[in-house]
Amino acid sequence: MRPHRTPLTAVLLASLFGAAALVACSGGHREGPPGPPAEPGAPPTAAPGEPTRGASLSLKGSDTMVILAQRFADGYMRSHEGSVLEVSGGGSGTGFAALLNGTTDIANASRPINARETAALRERGTEAVETRVALDALAVYVSESNTIPSLTMAQLSGIFRGEITNWSAVGGSDAPIILYSRENNSGTYAYFKEHVLDGADFAATAQTLPGTAAVINAVSHDPNGIGYGGIGYAEGVRTVPLAAEGAAPVAPTMENAVNGSYPISRFLLMYTAGPPTGTAADFLAWVLTPEAQALVTEAGFFPLPGAAAGGAGGPGSEAAPSPGASPEGTAPAPSAPAELEAGS
């Protein structure tokens, strides 16, 4: 019996159909620069919650968000048969650069997009559209053997500026403080520099490491070490309660992040070039569902309060927005302790 052979025309048609399924503005992997934003009110190519078969989506950026983004991707692919989502890190700045160059559909960010990045996207004829996907308390890590009870924000700033160099100056043992930081393309680095150091430079002695996991590893093996990063990575180390000016020390818990009493809380963000459409719109809508927000907790971060409460409320009593609610990456300023700064 002769083996069955698929006609060449069928193979060619299948190849063409498969290639077409991978191309969509903000909804599938792009190889060229992003085009102009979609017309206001234009319907997405796939309705939220509707399975998108054979669709491809790329997510790139924040190292803090890699584990979370991968959990989102795995959960989405399980419920959307045939979809393929690719997740990679490199830092928030790397994600924004990829969004600008059209080599990612979604940029993961642990800080808001800055003015220079926004301007670069506008030069390409599009706007950055932000979606908040989770809540994070930026934790300060020390070794489990370090007995320091807490730090004020002023002490933390002095330590990482290199003005305080011995643990005894902040109530610890007589030992040098060893600093571990992130690389400058990291959104966590930028957020810490802005909100803890008030824009000042890190001490020259700070050792820069390529990711939060590397910081955790270093601090866990160094009794004199101190570092910082997302709360979702805090294993094998101790997190230090922090005190805002004139306030009591508070731990980086979900309750303290939501009510704003923890001084360095932030949103974790995803950005598209223009309003999300197609698979990107469907995915970002799915990320805000209770099913997806449960994955946030599994990853060690905090779900959006609005999503966890069925869509009502949020940080500082602010409702969690739907995808594309903040077209220029804008976020509320931390003008009072009860208000949570958006960041990533």
N, C-alpha and C positions, 0 to 999 in steps of 0.2 A: 504494500500500500504506500502510495506517495504521501510524504508529510504535507500537512496543510500549510500553505504560504499566504501571508497577508498581502493583498494587492499593494503595489507601490503607491498608488494614488491615495489609498487609505492611510498609509504611513505618513505621507506628506501632509495630508489634511490634519491628522492628529497632531503632528509637530507644530503646524501653524496655529492650531487652536490652543495648544499648550503654551506657546510663546505669548499669544495674545492675552492669556489669562493672567500673566505675570505683570502686565503693564497697566497702571492706573494712577492718576494724579492724586497723591496723598493716600492712595489706597492700595498700591502695589509697588514693588521695588522699581526705582527709577534709575536710569543711567545718565540722564542729562540733567541740566539745571531745572529747578522748579518753575513751572509756568505761572501765569497770573492766577490770583485767587478765584475760587468758584463764584458764580453770580449769587448774590444774596437770595436765600430761599431755595437754591437749587437742591433737588432731592438727592440723597446718596444713592449709589448704585445698588446697595444692599441695605435693607431695613435693619435697625438694631434688633439683635436676637435671631435674625434669619440666617441659617447656615450659608456660608459662602464657599462653595466647593472649588478646590483647586487654586485658591487665591494665595498669593505670597505677600508677606509683609516683613519689613526689616525694622528693627529697633536697635539704636546705637547710642552710647553716651555714658552717663554716670556709672562709675564703678560701684558706688553705694547701692545702686538700684539693680545691679546685674541679677542677683538672686531673686529679687522681687519680680523683675521683668520676665525672667525665665519661668517662674511659677505662673504668672499671667499667661505667657505664651503656651505653656503646657496645658493649662486649664482651658484656654480658648480652643486649642487644636482638638482636645478631647470632645468638646461639644460642637465643633464645626468641622465635620468630616471633610478631609481633603485639603484643609488649609495648612499652609506651611509658614511658620513664623521663625525668624532668625534673630537672635539676641547677641549683642557684643558690647563690650565696655570701652575703656580708653579715656573716660573722663567726660564731664558735661561739655567742656569746650570742644572736645573731639566730636561729640554728638551734634552740636550746633554747626560745626564746620561741614559735617557730612550732610546735614539738612540743607545747608546753603549750596553745596556741590551737587545735590540731587542723588547722593549715594545711600541715603536712608529715608525711609518713609516717616519714621517717628524718632525724635531726639529725646532720650531720657535725660533729665536734668535734676540735680540736687540744689540748684540755685535758679533764680529767674534769669531769663535772657537779658543781656546787657544792651546798652544803647548802640554800641558798635556793631554787634551781631544783628540787632533789629534793622539798622541802617543798611547793612549788607544785603539782607533779605529784600528790603524795599527796592534796592537797586536792581534786583532780579525781578521786580514787579509783583512781589507777594508780601504777605504779612505773617509773622509768627503767631500761631494760635495755641494757647496754653490750656491744658487740662490737668487739674489736680487729681492725683490718683491715690495718695496715701499721706500719712502724717508721720514725722520722724522727730525724735528728740536727739539732737546732736550730743552724743555722750562724750565725757572725758574719762579716759581709761588710765588706771594705774595697776600695778601688780597686786595680786590677791594678798601678798604679804605686806603691802603698804597700808599702814594704819591711819593715815591722815583722814580726819572725819569729814571734812568738806573744804570747799574753796569759795572765796568771793569772786565775782567777775573781775574785780581789780587785780586780785592775786593771780588769777588765771592769765590775764593779759600780761602781767609782769613776768610771769614764768616764760611764756612763749616769746616775749620780746627780748628775753635774756637779762632782764633787770633783777630777777630773783633766781638765784642759781643753786641754792641749797635748801633741802627739805625742811631744815630746822627753822627757816624764816617763816614757814607757814604752818608750824605746829607738828612737823614730822621729825624724823631722826636726823642726825648730823651726817648727811650724805649728799653728794652732788645730784642735781636733777638732770636727767638725760631726756632730751626732747626728740619725739618722733612725730613727723608731720607728713603731709601729702604733697604730691607734685603740683606745680602751679597750674596745670590744665584741669585740675580737679575742681568740681563745683563745691565740694566740701571744704577744700582749701580756701577758695574764694569767699565762701560764706563765713568761715571762721575768721579770716583776716578782716572782713568788713565788720562783723558783729561782735567779735571778741577783742581784736587788736585795734579797732577803730581805724583801719586802713594802714596801720604801721607795718613795717617789715617784720618778718619772723627773725629770731636770733640766728646768727650765722652758724651756730653750733647745732641747729635743728637738723636731724637726719631725715631726708625726704624719701618716702617709700611709695611704690607704685599703686597701692590699693589699701583699702581699709583692712583687709585680711592680713596684709603684711604688717600693718601697724599693730594689730592685735597680737600677732605672733611675736613681734619684737618686745612689746610691753609685757606680755605674759612670761617672757624669759628674762626680764630685766627688773630686779627689785627696786631700782631707782628710776625707772622709765615712766614717762607720761605721754599719752597720745590722745587723739580724738577721732570720732567717726560716727557713723549711724548706729543707733541703738540695736538694730537687728544683728549686728556682728559681735555684740558684747558677751563672748563666751571665753572662759579661762582668764578673765581679768575682772577687776572691780570697777564699777562706775562711781564717780565721785559726785555727791550732791553739790549743787551750785547755788549761790545766793546772789540775787540781784542787789543793787545798792539799796540799803535800808530794809532788806527783807531777810527772812529766815532761809536757811538752805533747804532746797527741795531736790528730790531724786528725779531722774528722767523717766517718769512713768507716764502712761497714757493719760491718766486724769490730770496730771500737772502740765502735760503738753497741751491738752485741750483747753484747760482754763487759763493758760498763759502764765502760770506761776513759774514754770521752768523757763529760764531766761533765753535758752537757745533752741527753741522748737522751730520746725519748718515744715512746709509741704514738700512732697516729692512730686515731680511734674513730668508731663509728656507734652511735646510740642510737634505740631505739623506746620508745613509751609502752606498757608492758606487754610480755609475751613476743611476739616477732614471729610473725605468722601469714600465711598466704596468700603473695602475691607477695613481701612483705618477708622472710618466713622463707626462701623459696626463693632470693631474691637474696643474703641475708647468708650462707647456706650456700655459694652459688656463689662469693662473694668470697674464701672461704678455700681454694678449690681451686687446684691448681698452675696451671691455665689463667689464672685471675684474678690470682694472685700474680705471674705473669710480667709483667702490666700495671703492677704497682707499680714494678718496675725500669725499665720504659719511661718512667714518669712522673718518674723521678729519685729515688724514695724507696727504702726497703729492704723486701723481703718479710718476712713473719713467719717467723722461723727455723724454727718447728715446721712450718709449711706448706711451706717450701722443702725441708725434710728429710723430707717424707712424714708429718708430723704429730707428730714427736718433738722434744722439746727446746724452746727458746725463750729469750728474754732472761733472762740469769742462770740458765740451765738450767731455765726455766719453760716448760711446754708452752703452746702457743697455744690459747686456749679456743674452744669452739664458740659460735655465736650464743646470746646470752642467758645466758652463764655468770656474769656479774657483775651481779646484779639491781639494785644501787644505785650503779653507777658507781664502785665501790671499786677500788683499785689498790694494788700493793705500794709501800711507802714506800722512798725511796732511803737506807736505813740504812747501806749500805756501797757502795764504788765498783763492786763487781761486780754490784750489783742495779740494774736499769733501772727508772726511774720511769715509770709509765703516765701519759700526758698527752695533750693535744691542744689 
